[in-house]
Amino acid sequence: MEDKKLQILIETILDKKGEDLIYIDVSQNNPLARFFIITTVTSNRHALAIGQALKEACEINDIPIRNVEGKSSSEWVLVDANDYIIHIFTKEARIHYGLEKLWANYPIMKVN
């Protein structure tokens, strides 16, 4: 993986036990982001913990964060780190929203 910031974000998610981790290169046709990162978590609390860990990793590594969305009762936490949009889903929410299907024409890389 050549993108150091992407690697930092992925390692942070893996350290916090994110599952079924993928990233999608959307840079060719998306002016707002280079990568979408999607992971599955076991609970809403787990989603919040990964979101917080990502926020801290971004601050330490000078990765700008625009916003973190998702409340304690949320099945979907979104971290907008400029070129990196991280979607943290419970299993049910990931199936329901099916983001992988929306971006199926782009290169999808499985991490674990």
Gaussian input, Z-matrix of N, CA and C with variables (Angstrom, degrees):
# hf/3-21g

backbone

0 1
 N
 C     1     B1
 C     2     B2     1     A1
 N     3     B3     2     A2     1     D1
 C     4     B4     3     A3     2     D2
 C     5     B5     4     A4     3     D3
 N     6     B6     5     A5     4     D4
 C     7     B7     6     A6     5     D5
 C     8     B8     7     A7     6     D6
 N     9     B9     8     A8     7     D7
 C    10    B10     9     A9     8     D8
 C    11    B11    10    A10     9     D9
 N    12    B12    11    A11    10    D10
 C    13    B13    12    A12    11    D11
 C    14    B14    13    A13    12    D12
 N    15    B15    14    A14    13    D13
 C    16    B16    15    A15    14    D14
 C    17    B17    16    A16    15    D15
 N    18    B18    17    A17    16    D16
 C    19    B19    18    A18    17    D17
 C    20    B20    19    A19    18    D18
 N    21    B21    20    A20    19    D19
 C    22    B22    21    A21    20    D20
 C    23    B23    22    A22    21    D21
 N    24    B24    23    A23    22    D22
 C    25    B25    24    A24    23    D23
 C    26    B26    25    A25    24    D24
 N    27    B27    26    A26    25    D25
 C    28    B28    27    A27    26    D26
 C    29    B29    28    A28    27    D27
 N    30    B30    29    A29    28    D28
 C    31    B31    30    A30    29    D29
 C    32    B32    31    A31    30    D30
 N    33    B33    32    A32    31    D31
 C    34    B34    33    A33    32    D32
 C    35    B35    34    A34    33    D33
 N    36    B36    35    A35    34    D34
 C    37    B37    36    A36    35    D35
 C    38    B38    37    A37    36    D36
 N    39    B39    38    A38    37    D37
 C    40    B40    39    A39    38    D38
 C    41    B41    40    A40    39    D39
 N    42    B42    41    A41    40    D40
 C    43    B43    42    A42    41    D41
 C    44    B44    43    A43    42    D42
 N    45    B45    44    A44    43    D43
 C    46    B46    45    A45    44    D44
 C    47    B47    46    A46    45    D45
 N    48    B48    47    A47    46    D46
 C    49    B49    48    A48    47    D47
 C    50    B50    49    A49    48    D48
 N    51    B51    50    A50    49    D49
 C    52    B52    51    A51    50    D50
 C    53    B53    52    A52    51    D51
 N    54    B54    53    A53    52    D52
 C    55    B55    54    A54    53    D53
 C    56    B56    55    A55    54    D54
 N    57    B57    56    A56    55    D55
 C    58    B58    57    A57    56    D56
 C    59    B59    58    A58    57    D57
 N    60    B60    59    A59    58    D58
 C    61    B61    60    A60    59    D59
 C    62    B62    61    A61    60    D60
 N    63    B63    62    A62    61    D61
 C    64    B64    63    A63    62    D62
 C    65    B65    64    A64    63    D63
 N    66    B66    65    A65    64    D64
 C    67    B67    66    A66    65    D65
 C    68    B68    67    A67    66    D66
 N    69    B69    68    A68    67    D67
 C    70    B70    69    A69    68    D68
 C    71    B71    70    A70    69    D69
 N    72    B72    71    A71    70    D70
 C    73    B73    72    A72    71    D71
 C    74    B74    73    A73    72    D72
 N    75    B75    74    A74    73    D73
 C    76    B76    75    A75    74    D74
 C    77    B77    76    A76    75    D75
 N    78    B78    77    A77    76    D76
 C    79    B79    78    A78    77    D77
 C    80    B80    79    A79    78    D78
 N    81    B81    80    A80    79    D79
 C    82    B82    81    A81    80    D80
 C    83    B83    82    A82    81    D81
 N    84    B84    83    A83    82    D82
 C    85    B85    84    A84    83    D83
 C    86    B86    85    A85    84    D84
 N    87    B87    86    A86    85    D85
 C    88    B88    87    A87    86    D86
 C    89    B89    88    A88    87    D87
 N    90    B90    89    A89    88    D88
 C    91    B91    90    A90    89    D89
 C    92    B92    91    A91    90    D90
 N    93    B93    92    A92    91    D91
 C    94    B94    93    A93    92    D92
 C    95    B95    94    A94    93    D93
 N    96    B96    95    A95    94    D94
 C    97    B97    96    A96    95    D95
 C    98    B98    97    A97    96    D96
 N    99    B99    98    A98    97    D97
 C   100   B100    99    A99    98    D98
 C   101   B101   100   A100    99    D99
 N   102   B102   101   A101   100   D100
 C   103   B103   102   A102   101   D101
 C   104   B104   103   A103   102   D102
 N   105   B105   104   A104   103   D103
 C   106   B106   105   A105   104   D104
 C   107   B107   106   A106   105   D105
 N   108   B108   107   A107   106   D106
 C   109   B109   108   A108   107   D107
 C   110   B110   109   A109   108   D108
 N   111   B111   110   A110   109   D109
 C   112   B112   111   A111   110   D110
 C   113   B113   112   A112   111   D111
 N   114   B114   113   A113   112   D112
 C   115   B115   114   A114   113   D113
 C   116   B116   115   A115   114   D114
 N   117   B117   116   A116   115   D115
 C   118   B118   117   A117   116   D116
 C   119   B119   118   A118   117   D117
 N   120   B120   119   A119   118   D118
 C   121   B121   120   A120   119   D119
 C   122   B122   121   A121   120   D120
 N   123   B123   122   A122   121   D121
 C   124   B124   123   A123   122   D122
 C   125   B125   124   A124   123   D123
 N   126   B126   125   A125   124   D124
 C   127   B127   126   A126   125   D125
 C   128   B128   127   A127   126   D126
 N   129   B129   128   A128   127   D127
 C   130   B130   129   A129   128   D128
 C   131   B131   130   A130   129   D129
 N   132   B132   131   A131   130   D130
 C   133   B133   132   A132   131   D131
 C   134   B134   133   A133   132   D132
 N   135   B135   134   A134   133   D133
 C   136   B136   135   A135   134   D134
 C   137   B137   136   A136   135   D135
 N   138   B138   137   A137   136   D136
 C   139   B139   138   A138   137   D137
 C   140   B140   139   A139   138   D138
 N   141   B141   140   A140   139   D139
 C   142   B142   141   A141   140   D140
 C   143   B143   142   A142   141   D141
 N   144   B144   143   A143   142   D142
 C   145   B145   144   A144   143   D143
 C   146   B146   145   A145   144   D144
 N   147   B147   146   A146   145   D145
 C   148   B148   147   A147   146   D146
 C   149   B149   148   A148   147   D147
 N   150   B150   149   A149   148   D148
 C   151   B151   150   A150   149   D149
 C   152   B152   151   A151   150   D150
 N   153   B153   152   A152   151   D151
 C   154   B154   153   A153   152   D152
 C   155   B155   154   A154   153   D153
 N   156   B156   155   A155   154   D154
 C   157   B157   156   A156   155   D155
 C   158   B158   157   A157   156   D156
 N   159   B159   158   A158   157   D157
 C   160   B160   159   A159   158   D158
 C   161   B161   160   A160   159   D159
 N   162   B162   161   A161   160   D160
 C   163   B163   162   A162   161   D161
 C   164   B164   163   A163   162   D162
 N   165   B165   164   A164   163   D163
 C   166   B166   165   A165   164   D164
 C   167   B167   166   A166   165   D165
 N   168   B168   167   A167   166   D166
 C   169   B169   168   A168   167   D167
 C   170   B170   169   A169   168   D168
 N   171   B171   170   A170   169   D169
 C   172   B172   171   A171   170   D170
 C   173   B173   172   A172   171   D171
 N   174   B174   173   A173   172   D172
 C   175   B175   174   A174   173   D173
 C   176   B176   175   A175   174   D174
 N   177   B177   176   A176   175   D175
 C   178   B178   177   A177   176   D176
 C   179   B179   178   A178   177   D177
 N   180   B180   179   A179   178   D178
 C   181   B181   180   A180   179   D179
 C   182   B182   181   A181   180   D180
 N   183   B183   182   A182   181   D181
 C   184   B184   183   A183   182   D182
 C   185   B185   184   A184   183   D183
 N   186   B186   185   A185   184   D184
 C   187   B187   186   A186   185   D185
 C   188   B188   187   A187   186   D186
 N   189   B189   188   A188   187   D187
 C   190   B190   189   A189   188   D188
 C   191   B191   190   A190   189   D189
 N   192   B192   191   A191   190   D190
 C   193   B193   192   A192   191   D191
 C   194   B194   193   A193   192   D192
 N   195   B195   194   A194   193   D193
 C   196   B196   195   A195   194   D194
 C   197   B197   196   A196   195   D195
 N   198   B198   197   A197   196   D196
 C   199   B199   198   A198   197   D197
 C   200   B200   199   A199   198   D198
 N   201   B201   200   A200   199   D199
 C   202   B202   201   A201   200   D200
 C   203   B203   202   A202   201   D201
 N   204   B204   203   A203   202   D202
 C   205   B205   204   A204   203   D203
 C   206   B206   205   A205   204   D204
 N   207   B207   206   A206   205   D205
 C   208   B208   207   A207   206   D206
 C   209   B209   208   A208   207   D207
 N   210   B210   209   A209   208   D208
 C   211   B211   210   A210   209   D209
 C   212   B212   211   A211   210   D210
 N   213   B213   212   A212   211   D211
 C   214   B214   213   A213   212   D212
 C   215   B215   214   A214   213   D213
 N   216   B216   215   A215   214   D214
 C   217   B217   216   A216   215   D215
 C   218   B218   217   A217   216   D216
 N   219   B219   218   A218   217   D217
 C   220   B220   219   A219   218   D218
 C   221   B221   220   A220   219   D219
 N   222   B222   221   A221   220   D220
 C   223   B223   222   A222   221   D221
 C   224   B224   223   A223   222   D222
 N   225   B225   224   A224   223   D223
 C   226   B226   225   A225   224   D224
 C   227   B227   226   A226   225   D225
 N   228   B228   227   A227   226   D226
 C   229   B229   228   A228   227   D227
 C   230   B230   229   A229   228   D228
 N   231   B231   230   A230   229   D229
 C   232   B232   231   A231   230   D230
 C   233   B233   232   A232   231   D231
 N   234   B234   233   A233   232   D232
 C   235   B235   234   A234   233   D233
 C   236   B236   235   A235   234   D234
 N   237   B237   236   A236   235   D235
 C   238   B238   237   A237   236   D236
 C   239   B239   238   A238   237   D237
 N   240   B240   239   A239   238   D238
 C   241   B241   240   A240   239   D239
 C   242   B242   241   A241   240   D240
 N   243   B243   242   A242   241   D241
 C   244   B244   243   A243   242   D242
 C   245   B245   244   A244   243   D243
 N   246   B246   245   A245   244   D244
 C   247   B247   246   A246   245   D245
 C   248   B248   247   A247   246   D246
 N   249   B249   248   A248   247   D247
 C   250   B250   249   A249   248   D248
 C   251   B251   250   A250   249   D249
 N   252   B252   251   A251   250   D250
 C   253   B253   252   A252   251   D251
 C   254   B254   253   A253   252   D252
 N   255   B255   254   A254   253   D253
 C   256   B256   255   A255   254   D254
 C   257   B257   256   A256   255   D255
 N   258   B258   257   A257   256   D256
 C   259   B259   258   A258   257   D257
 C   260   B260   259   A259   258   D258
 N   261   B261   260   A260   259   D259
 C   262   B262   261   A261   260   D260
 C   263   B263   262   A262   261   D261
 N   264   B264   263   A263   262   D262
 C   265   B265   264   A264   263   D263
 C   266   B266   265   A265   264   D264
 N   267   B267   266   A266   265   D265
 C   268   B268   267   A267   266   D266
 C   269   B269   268   A268   267   D267
 N   270   B270   269   A269   268   D268
 C   271   B271   270   A270   269   D269
 C   272   B272   271   A271   270   D270
 N   273   B273   272   A272   271   D271
 C   274   B274   273   A273   272   D272
 C   275   B275   274   A274   273   D273
 N   276   B276   275   A275   274   D274
 C   277   B277   276   A276   275   D275
 C   278   B278   277   A277   276   D276
 N   279   B279   278   A278   277   D277
 C   280   B280   279   A279   278   D278
 C   281   B281   280   A280   279   D279
 N   282   B282   281   A281   280   D280
 C   283   B283   282   A282   281   D281
 C   284   B284   283   A283   282   D282
 N   285   B285   284   A284   283   D283
 C   286   B286   285   A285   284   D284
 C   287   B287   286   A286   285   D285
 N   288   B288   287   A287   286   D286
 C   289   B289   288   A288   287   D287
 C   290   B290   289   A289   288   D288
 N   291   B291   290   A290   289   D289
 C   292   B292   291   A291   290   D290
 C   293   B293   292   A292   291   D291
 N   294   B294   293   A293   292   D292
 C   295   B295   294   A294   293   D293
 C   296   B296   295   A295   294   D294
 N   297   B297   296   A296   295   D295
 C   298   B298   297   A297   296   D296
 C   299   B299   298   A298   297   D297
 N   300   B300   299   A299   298   D298
 C   301   B301   300   A300   299   D299
 C   302   B302   301   A301   300   D300
 N   303   B303   302   A302   301   D301
 C   304   B304   303   A303   302   D302
 C   305   B305   304   A304   303   D303
 N   306   B306   305   A305   304   D304
 C   307   B307   306   A306   305   D305
 C   308   B308   307   A307   306   D306
 N   309   B309   308   A308   307   D307
 C   310   B310   309   A309   308   D308
 C   311   B311   310   A310   309   D309
 N   312   B312   311   A311   310   D310
 C   313   B313   312   A312   311   D311
 C   314   B314   313   A313   312   D312
 N   315   B315   314   A314   313   D313
 C   316   B316   315   A315   314   D314
 C   317   B317   316   A316   315   D315
 N   318   B318   317   A317   316   D316
 C   319   B319   318   A318   317   D317
 C   320   B320   319   A319   318   D318
 N   321   B321   320   A320   319   D319
 C   322   B322   321   A321   320   D320
 C   323   B323   322   A322   321   D321
 N   324   B324   323   A323   322   D322
 C   325   B325   324   A324   323   D323
 C   326   B326   325   A325   324   D324
 N   327   B327   326   A326   325   D325
 C   328   B328   327   A327   326   D326
 C   329   B329   328   A328   327   D327
 N   330   B330   329   A329   328   D328
 C   331   B331   330   A330   329   D329
 C   332   B332   331   A331   330   D330
 N   333   B333   332   A332   331   D331
 C   334   B334   333   A333   332   D332
 C   335   B335   334   A334   333   D333

   B1=1.4537
   B2=1.5317
   B3=1.3010
   B4=1.4617
   B5=1.5255
   B6=1.2925
   B7=1.4570
   B8=1.5330
   B9=1.3325
   B10=1.4736
   B11=1.5296
   B12=1.3223
   B13=1.4653
   B14=1.5243
   B15=1.3169
   B16=1.4630
   B17=1.5208
   B18=1.3124
   B19=1.4582
   B20=1.5303
   B21=1.3118
   B22=1.4689
   B23=1.5243
   B24=1.3175
   B25=1.4606
   B26=1.5249
   B27=1.3159
   B28=1.4656
   B29=1.5227
   B30=1.3158
   B31=1.4654
   B32=1.5257
   B33=1.3188
   B34=1.4671
   B35=1.5237
   B36=1.3227
   B37=1.4678
   B38=1.5251
   B39=1.3204
   B40=1.4628
   B41=1.5240
   B42=1.3287
   B43=1.4673
   B44=1.5244
   B45=1.3281
   B46=1.4719
   B47=1.5289
   B48=1.3247
   B49=1.4707
   B50=1.5203
   B51=1.3390
   B52=1.4562
   B53=1.5200
   B54=1.3201
   B55=1.4624
   B56=1.5241
   B57=1.3372
   B58=1.4728
   B59=1.5298
   B60=1.2938
   B61=1.4638
   B62=1.5260
   B63=1.3267
   B64=1.4621
   B65=1.5187
   B66=1.3209
   B67=1.4598
   B68=1.5162
   B69=1.3169
   B70=1.4560
   B71=1.5201
   B72=1.3138
   B73=1.4631
   B74=1.5264
   B75=1.3225
   B76=1.4723
   B77=1.5262
   B78=1.3128
   B79=1.4652
   B80=1.5268
   B81=1.3096
   B82=1.4630
   B83=1.5227
   B84=1.3232
   B85=1.4633
   B86=1.5169
   B87=1.3164
   B88=1.4539
   B89=1.5278
   B90=1.3228
   B91=1.4653
   B92=1.5311
   B93=1.3237
   B94=1.4617
   B95=1.5200
   B96=1.3351
   B97=1.4598
   B98=1.5176
   B99=1.3253
   B100=1.4700
   B101=1.5151
   B102=1.3435
   B103=1.4571
   B104=1.5221
   B105=1.3256
   B106=1.4528
   B107=1.5257
   B108=1.3076
   B109=1.4577
   B110=1.5240
   B111=1.3281
   B112=1.4631
   B113=1.5224
   B114=1.3310
   B115=1.4554
   B116=1.5240
   B117=1.3209
   B118=1.4581
   B119=1.5229
   B120=1.3315
   B121=1.4659
   B122=1.5242
   B123=1.3250
   B124=1.4594
   B125=1.5254
   B126=1.3352
   B127=1.4663
   B128=1.5252
   B129=1.3204
   B130=1.4644
   B131=1.5303
   B132=1.3091
   B133=1.4705
   B134=1.5355
   B135=1.3133
   B136=1.4646
   B137=1.5285
   B138=1.3333
   B139=1.4736
   B140=1.5217
   B141=1.3161
   B142=1.4637
   B143=1.5246
   B144=1.3354
   B145=1.4680
   B146=1.5278
   B147=1.3279
   B148=1.4656
   B149=1.5243
   B150=1.3216
   B151=1.4616
   B152=1.5162
   B153=1.3195
   B154=1.4662
   B155=1.5263
   B156=1.3297
   B157=1.4644
   B158=1.5272
   B159=1.3271
   B160=1.4647
   B161=1.5221
   B162=1.3213
   B163=1.4609
   B164=1.5274
   B165=1.3220
   B166=1.4651
   B167=1.5300
   B168=1.3289
   B169=1.4693
   B170=1.5244
   B171=1.3141
   B172=1.4673
   B173=1.5233
   B174=1.3232
   B175=1.4644
   B176=1.5267
   B177=1.3193
   B178=1.4653
   B179=1.5249
   B180=1.3347
   B181=1.4663
   B182=1.5224
   B183=1.3203
   B184=1.4692
   B185=1.5231
   B186=1.3281
   B187=1.4607
   B188=1.5257
   B189=1.3203
   B190=1.4680
   B191=1.5319
   B192=1.3187
   B193=1.4631
   B194=1.5174
   B195=1.3126
   B196=1.4588
   B197=1.5194
   B198=1.3343
   B199=1.4547
   B200=1.5235
   B201=1.3264
   B202=1.4595
   B203=1.5158
   B204=1.3265
   B205=1.4583
   B206=1.5184
   B207=1.3139
   B208=1.4540
   B209=1.5098
   B210=1.2908
   B211=1.4651
   B212=1.5177
   B213=1.3133
   B214=1.4602
   B215=1.5225
   B216=1.3176
   B217=1.4609
   B218=1.5260
   B219=1.3092
   B220=1.4598
   B221=1.5197
   B222=1.3233
   B223=1.4590
   B224=1.5258
   B225=1.3418
   B226=1.4648
   B227=1.5219
   B228=1.3078
   B229=1.4602
   B230=1.5238
   B231=1.3145
   B232=1.4607
   B233=1.5213
   B234=1.3197
   B235=1.4586
   B236=1.5260
   B237=1.3223
   B238=1.4616
   B239=1.5210
   B240=1.3245
   B241=1.4612
   B242=1.5276
   B243=1.3272
   B244=1.4659
   B245=1.5171
   B246=1.3200
   B247=1.4625
   B248=1.5216
   B249=1.3177
   B250=1.4578
   B251=1.5266
   B252=1.3164
   B253=1.4595
   B254=1.5226
   B255=1.3245
   B256=1.4569
   B257=1.5204
   B258=1.3386
   B259=1.4579
   B260=1.5236
   B261=1.3252
   B262=1.4607
   B263=1.5255
   B264=1.3306
   B265=1.4638
   B266=1.5222
   B267=1.3328
   B268=1.4543
   B269=1.5256
   B270=1.3128
   B271=1.4673
   B272=1.5258
   B273=1.3268
   B274=1.4642
   B275=1.5282
   B276=1.3160
   B277=1.4677
   B278=1.5255
   B279=1.3098
   B280=1.4690
   B281=1.5231
   B282=1.3106
   B283=1.4659
   B284=1.5216
   B285=1.3184
   B286=1.4693
   B287=1.5305
   B288=1.3148
   B289=1.4651
   B290=1.5295
   B291=1.3070
   B292=1.4583
   B293=1.5204
   B294=1.3244
   B295=1.4667
   B296=1.5223
   B297=1.3248
   B298=1.4648
   B299=1.5247
   B300=1.3178
   B301=1.4678
   B302=1.5257
   B303=1.3280
   B304=1.4648
   B305=1.5256
   B306=1.3201
   B307=1.4629
   B308=1.5251
   B309=1.3214
   B310=1.4677
   B311=1.5264
   B312=1.3142
   B313=1.4684
   B314=1.5239
   B315=1.3124
   B316=1.4599
   B317=1.5264
   B318=1.3363
   B319=1.4658
   B320=1.5353
   B321=1.3266
   B322=1.4626
   B323=1.5240
   B324=1.3242
   B325=1.4622
   B326=1.5246
   B327=1.3313
   B328=1.4600
   B329=1.5201
   B330=1.3281
   B331=1.4614
   B332=1.5196
   B333=1.3208
   B334=1.4706
   B335=1.4986
   A1=107.76
   A2=116.19
   A3=121.17
   A4=113.67
   A5=118.13
   A6=122.44
   A7=109.49
   A8=116.49
   A9=121.09
   A10=112.42
   A11=117.09
   A12=119.80
   A13=110.70
   A14=116.76
   A15=120.66
   A16=109.90
   A17=116.50
   A18=121.41
   A19=111.24
   A20=117.70
   A21=121.52
   A22=110.38
   A23=116.82
   A24=120.82
   A25=111.15
   A26=116.96
   A27=120.69
   A28=110.76
   A29=117.69
   A30=120.63
   A31=111.30
   A32=117.14
   A33=120.99
   A34=110.31
   A35=116.72
   A36=120.74
   A37=110.40
   A38=117.28
   A39=120.52
   A40=111.46
   A41=117.49
   A42=121.02
   A43=111.92
   A44=115.99
   A45=120.90
   A46=111.98
   A47=116.25
   A48=122.93
   A49=114.58
   A50=116.99
   A51=119.51
   A52=108.94
   A53=117.28
   A54=122.27
   A55=110.67
   A56=115.18
   A57=122.23
   A58=111.03
   A59=116.01
   A60=122.67
   A61=110.82
   A62=115.18
   A63=121.30
   A64=108.73
   A65=115.34
   A66=119.54
   A67=108.34
   A68=114.88
   A69=122.53
   A70=107.96
   A71=116.36
   A72=121.73
   A73=108.25
   A74=116.35
   A75=121.80
   A76=111.21
   A77=116.72
   A78=121.17
   A79=114.25
   A80=118.40
   A81=119.63
   A82=113.38
   A83=117.56
   A84=119.60
   A85=114.24
   A86=117.70
   A87=120.07
   A88=109.16
   A89=117.85
   A90=119.92
   A91=113.64
   A92=117.65
   A93=120.75
   A94=113.86
   A95=117.54
   A96=119.70
   A97=110.09
   A98=114.94
   A99=120.82
   A100=111.26
   A101=115.62
   A102=119.78
   A103=110.85
   A104=115.28
   A105=122.59
   A106=105.39
   A107=115.65
   A108=121.69
   A109=105.97
   A110=116.46
   A111=120.84
   A112=108.32
   A113=115.73
   A114=120.70
   A115=109.69
   A116=114.83
   A117=122.30
   A118=108.75
   A119=115.10
   A120=121.46
   A121=109.67
   A122=115.13
   A123=120.18
   A124=113.71
   A125=117.06
   A126=119.61
   A127=109.93
   A128=115.63
   A129=120.61
   A130=110.56
   A131=116.49
   A132=121.15
   A133=110.74
   A134=116.06
   A135=121.28
   A136=110.19
   A137=116.48
   A138=121.10
   A139=110.68
   A140=116.59
   A141=120.45
   A142=111.74
   A143=116.69
   A144=120.49
   A145=110.85
   A146=116.78
   A147=119.47
   A148=109.88
   A149=117.21
   A150=120.20
   A151=111.93
   A152=116.92
   A153=121.28
   A154=111.02
   A155=116.86
   A156=120.36
   A157=111.00
   A158=116.84
   A159=120.47
   A160=111.15
   A161=115.95
   A162=119.87
   A163=110.31
   A164=116.71
   A165=121.04
   A166=111.57
   A167=117.09
   A168=120.82
   A169=110.69
   A170=116.52
   A171=120.22
   A172=110.97
   A173=116.59
   A174=120.16
   A175=111.08
   A176=117.21
   A177=122.00
   A178=111.43
   A179=116.55
   A180=121.38
   A181=113.97
   A182=117.12
   A183=122.11
   A184=113.27
   A185=115.61
   A186=121.45
   A187=105.92
   A188=118.18
   A189=120.07
   A190=112.09
   A191=115.39
   A192=121.05
   A193=108.40
   A194=116.17
   A195=120.95
   A196=110.97
   A197=115.46
   A198=118.14
   A199=110.10
   A200=114.99
   A201=122.75
   A202=105.89
   A203=116.02
   A204=120.48
   A205=109.96
   A206=115.76
   A207=122.09
   A208=109.46
   A209=115.34
   A210=120.98
   A211=109.79
   A212=116.16
   A213=120.59
   A214=112.86
   A215=117.55
   A216=119.95
   A217=111.64
   A218=116.69
   A219=121.48
   A220=111.90
   A221=115.39
   A222=121.77
   A223=110.94
   A224=115.93
   A225=120.80
   A226=107.90
   A227=116.16
   A228=121.99
   A229=106.80
   A230=115.93
   A231=121.38
   A232=108.78
   A233=115.69
   A234=121.67
   A235=107.04
   A236=116.16
   A237=122.05
   A238=107.84
   A239=115.36
   A240=121.57
   A241=109.12
   A242=115.06
   A243=123.05
   A244=111.94
   A245=117.76
   A246=121.34
   A247=113.12
   A248=117.25
   A249=122.54
   A250=108.69
   A251=115.98
   A252=120.98
   A253=106.48
   A254=116.38
   A255=121.12
   A256=109.20
   A257=115.23
   A258=122.77
   A259=107.40
   A260=116.34
   A261=122.39
   A262=106.65
   A263=116.09
   A264=121.86
   A265=112.11
   A266=116.01
   A267=118.99
   A268=106.25
   A269=116.92
   A270=120.47
   A271=111.40
   A272=116.07
   A273=120.81
   A274=111.63
   A275=116.84
   A276=120.51
   A277=110.88
   A278=116.68
   A279=119.15
   A280=110.70
   A281=116.59
   A282=120.42
   A283=109.97
   A284=116.79
   A285=121.62
   A286=112.10
   A287=117.50
   A288=120.74
   A289=113.20
   A290=118.20
   A291=122.75
   A292=115.83
   A293=117.22
   A294=119.92
   A295=113.08
   A296=116.74
   A297=118.81
   A298=111.18
   A299=116.41
   A300=120.35
   A301=110.99
   A302=116.71
   A303=120.03
   A304=112.15
   A305=116.46
   A306=121.56
   A307=111.59
   A308=117.65
   A309=122.65
   A310=113.58
   A311=118.37
   A312=120.95
   A313=113.10
   A314=117.20
   A315=122.17
   A316=109.48
   A317=117.03
   A318=119.79
   A319=110.95
   A320=115.74
   A321=122.25
   A322=108.03
   A323=115.24
   A324=121.00
   A325=109.65
   A326=116.81
   A327=121.59
   A328=108.85
   A329=115.18
   A330=120.04
   A331=110.99
   A332=117.90
   A333=119.82
   A334=111.07
   D1=120.84
   D2=-175.18
   D3=-85.25
   D4=-25.77
   D5=-175.39
   D6=-84.12
   D7=107.45
   D8=-175.49
   D9=-63.29
   D10=-39.96
   D11=179.77
   D12=-66.11
   D13=-41.42
   D14=176.52
   D15=-59.87
   D16=-42.94
   D17=179.20
   D18=-61.73
   D19=-41.99
   D20=178.33
   D21=-61.31
   D22=-45.56
   D23=-179.11
   D24=-64.14
   D25=-43.44
   D26=179.50
   D27=-64.82
   D28=-43.93
   D29=178.81
   D30=-62.26
   D31=-37.08
   D32=178.10
   D33=-63.49
   D34=-44.39
   D35=178.68
   D36=-63.37
   D37=-45.43
   D38=-179.79
   D39=-64.06
   D40=-38.41
   D41=177.95
   D42=-60.56
   D43=-30.55
   D44=-180.00
   D45=-97.11
   D46=15.09
   D47=172.81
   D48=69.59
   D49=33.08
   D50=170.55
   D51=-65.14
   D52=144.27
   D53=-175.60
   D54=-114.89
   D55=161.69
   D56=175.79
   D57=47.44
   D58=49.37
   D59=-174.41
   D60=-79.56
   D61=129.25
   D62=174.62
   D63=-134.66
   D64=161.34
   D65=167.45
   D66=-136.09
   D67=148.05
   D68=-175.22
   D69=-123.13
   D70=126.04
   D71=177.96
   D72=-84.27
   D73=105.63
   D74=-178.85
   D75=-108.97
   D76=14.83
   D77=-170.94
   D78=-65.27
   D79=-27.36
   D80=-175.85
   D81=-69.32
   D82=-32.70
   D83=-174.92
   D84=-127.61
   D85=14.32
   D86=-177.73
   D87=-128.71
   D88=108.13
   D89=-178.47
   D90=-73.82
   D91=-10.76
   D92=-175.00
   D93=-93.72
   D94=-20.36
   D95=-176.10
   D96=-154.45
   D97=156.86
   D98=173.98
   D99=-97.43
   D100=-38.03
   D101=-176.90
   D102=-136.01
   D103=142.54
   D104=164.58
   D105=-104.45
   D106=132.55
   D107=176.61
   D108=-116.67
   D109=131.22
   D110=-177.28
   D111=-128.62
   D112=133.08
   D113=176.68
   D114=-140.58
   D115=159.41
   D116=178.71
   D117=-110.87
   D118=142.69
   D119=178.96
   D120=-125.19
   D121=167.72
   D122=-176.01
   D123=-88.55
   D124=-17.44
   D125=-177.26
   D126=-161.91
   D127=169.74
   D128=176.15
   D129=-62.02
   D130=-40.02
   D131=179.30
   D132=-63.28
   D133=-39.61
   D134=177.10
   D135=-62.70
   D136=-41.43
   D137=177.83
   D138=-60.47
   D139=-44.71
   D140=179.68
   D141=-64.91
   D142=-37.77
   D143=179.31
   D144=-64.57
   D145=-41.81
   D146=177.88
   D147=-67.50
   D148=-41.56
   D149=177.39
   D150=-58.29
   D151=-43.12
   D152=178.77
   D153=-66.58
   D154=-42.08
   D155=178.89
   D156=-62.94
   D157=-38.82
   D158=177.61
   D159=-65.59
   D160=-41.14
   D161=178.62
   D162=-60.38
   D163=-44.80
   D164=179.08
   D165=-65.16
   D166=-42.34
   D167=179.20
   D168=-63.30
   D169=-38.34
   D170=178.44
   D171=-65.12
   D172=-42.78
   D173=179.61
   D174=-63.13
   D175=-42.92
   D176=-178.99
   D177=-66.01
   D178=-36.03
   D179=-173.16
   D180=-103.91
   D181=17.17
   D182=177.51
   D183=54.86
   D184=42.42
   D185=173.16
   D186=-101.63
   D187=113.38
   D188=-176.23
   D189=-63.77
   D190=138.78
   D191=175.52
   D192=-113.67
   D193=127.36
   D194=175.41
   D195=-83.96
   D196=-42.25
   D197=-173.49
   D198=-167.02
   D199=154.29
   D200=168.95
   D201=-126.59
   D202=123.67
   D203=-178.22
   D204=-119.36
   D205=145.81
   D206=179.16
   D207=128.50
   D208=132.31
   D209=-177.91
   D210=-104.77
   D211=175.43
   D212=-176.50
   D213=-60.55
   D214=-23.14
   D215=178.68
   D216=-98.34
   D217=10.21
   D218=-174.68
   D219=-84.84
   D220=140.82
   D221=173.70
   D222=-90.87
   D223=-2.65
   D224=-175.30
   D225=-142.07
   D226=115.09
   D227=174.16
   D228=-109.11
   D229=133.63
   D230=-179.45
   D231=-119.46
   D232=128.55
   D233=175.57
   D234=-113.18
   D235=117.48
   D236=179.02
   D237=-99.51
   D238=101.37
   D239=179.98
   D240=-110.95
   D241=59.22
   D242=179.60
   D243=58.20
   D244=-99.02
   D245=-176.81
   D246=-76.35
   D247=-6.13
   D248=-174.32
   D249=-126.67
   D250=115.94
   D251=177.46
   D252=-107.88
   D253=116.19
   D254=-175.78
   D255=-106.33
   D256=124.17
   D257=178.66
   D258=-107.96
   D259=121.54
   D260=-178.89
   D261=-115.67
   D262=110.87
   D263=-173.00
   D264=-117.33
   D265=148.88
   D266=160.06
   D267=-71.30
   D268=162.69
   D269=-178.04
   D270=-57.23
   D271=-45.01
   D272=-177.96
   D273=-63.60
   D274=-42.84
   D275=-179.36
   D276=-68.02
   D277=-37.50
   D278=179.42
   D279=-63.13
   D280=-42.22
   D281=177.08
   D282=-65.11
   D283=-44.77
   D284=-177.42
   D285=-60.36
   D286=-47.74
   D287=-175.32
   D288=-82.58
   D289=-28.54
   D290=173.37
   D291=52.49
   D292=47.25
   D293=-178.42
   D294=-60.04
   D295=-33.05
   D296=179.08
   D297=-58.80
   D298=-36.89
   D299=179.35
   D300=-67.59
   D301=-37.14
   D302=179.67
   D303=-65.43
   D304=-30.58
   D305=-175.92
   D306=-112.14
   D307=25.06
   D308=-174.69
   D309=-63.23
   D310=-21.22
   D311=-179.66
   D312=-82.02
   D313=-2.41
   D314=-179.40
   D315=-104.49
   D316=158.20
   D317=178.33
   D318=-63.50
   D319=120.80
   D320=178.46
   D321=-110.26
   D322=124.27
   D323=-179.56
   D324=-111.79
   D325=125.69
   D326=176.45
   D327=-88.92
   D328=136.04
   D329=-178.36
   D330=-100.40
   D331=-40.96
   D332=179.48
   D333=-142.18

